[in-house]
Amino acid sequence: MGKLKRIGIFSNSVHEQTGYGTQIRALIPLLKEAGYEVAVFANSGLSGQAINWQGIDIYPMRGNPFNMKLIGEYAKHFKADLILSLYDMFPLPESTRDDIGVPWLAWVPIDGVPVPERVQASTKKADWVVAMSQFGQAELGKVGIPSECIQLGIDCDVYHPGDREEARKQLGFPPDAFIVGVVAANKGWPCRKSWPELLAGFANFHRRFPRNTILHLHTTTVPYGTHEGVNIYRLQERLGLSRGVVQITAEADIAIGVQEDQMANLYRAFDVLLAPSMGEGFGLPLIEAQACGTPVITQDCTAMTENTLLGQCIKPLQSFYVPQLDYYWSLASVPLISEALATAYNALPDERATVQAVHKVRRKYHWPDLFERKWLPLLDRVSSEMW
């Protein structure tokens, strides 16, 4: 392990049911088991005073969640040797490295092209950069930023194939329906998760195959955390989709937090996961669904291309410029979404392809193996380069 002993993690709090929150929650015990002391410097999910969670100090967001001078004070209080950040780089000031006052390892999502100048500026200040996809690593390389590639991970002892009929019974889903699932945040505009396009695509598909085709949305019906986003009910009414055809996870369940074993059961109940995002830094639900043997429908762009192991990657309609971020996402084609759903609907089960994909997910993304194979060697190298 070398001299590196104490790691401060700058990310969402462990209480957050976000991709970042789940990753931090999985990473902490592995770091502890390897002998590192860990604290979390939360940029969301905790305000007020610091708390202790299962022996881990969690420092709160205060005012501006990207006040890196405050994170520097937290680093001093915790006596951190290293800050490991898991978050988008565009909100971080170019002065981040100086503000935190200790060496910085940045685990970076890249979900569009090209890497914007303000992302380049903050990323270049990090002492070590880790991309979470091969796509991200390649895009960083194009602007002269060297990086390691370490994907996000899941617990494949939780996310694995199971009895679909039993999963539907437990969830109260119709046993003989064709269920299209969506697991995505309803937040922000432009709508990175392609809510308008995927709902329209399903509506076209449902008109073609009206018997027992259901769309189940694991999301909030109105934008979460911001006024920008989609009112799901309003949009489905405009598309002529009845409340019985579109089912939505109870908002209280999402607010309380759905446990991972429950999420795995939800994926098992789906016939297909529909996730044609405009861009993904990784796309964690894709891996979770495929680990459960459920095929996915994605777009052939960003990290989705490499992370679609079982299912269909549809061609984007065109590039879409995002002025707030100064880069391009990919607009999803409504007809191609509809056609991909029809293909999935008519497909015969391919048990061999499913087994191969499930095994590949476990080899690449199972957290304990991923940590031992990639994180431990990297942290050893970081330690040797620090002293």
Helices and strands as residue ranges (DSSP letters): E 6-12, H 19-33, E 37-44, E 51-53, E 56-59, H 68-78, E 82-86, H 96-100, E 104-108, H 117-123, E 128-131, H 134-142, E 148-149, H 164-171, E 178-183, H 195-208, E 213-218, H 232-238, E 246-248, H 251-256, H 260-269, E 272-274, H 284-291, E 296-299, H 304-307, E 311-314, E 318-322, E 327-331, H 334-346, H 351-365, H 367-370, I 371-375, H 376-386
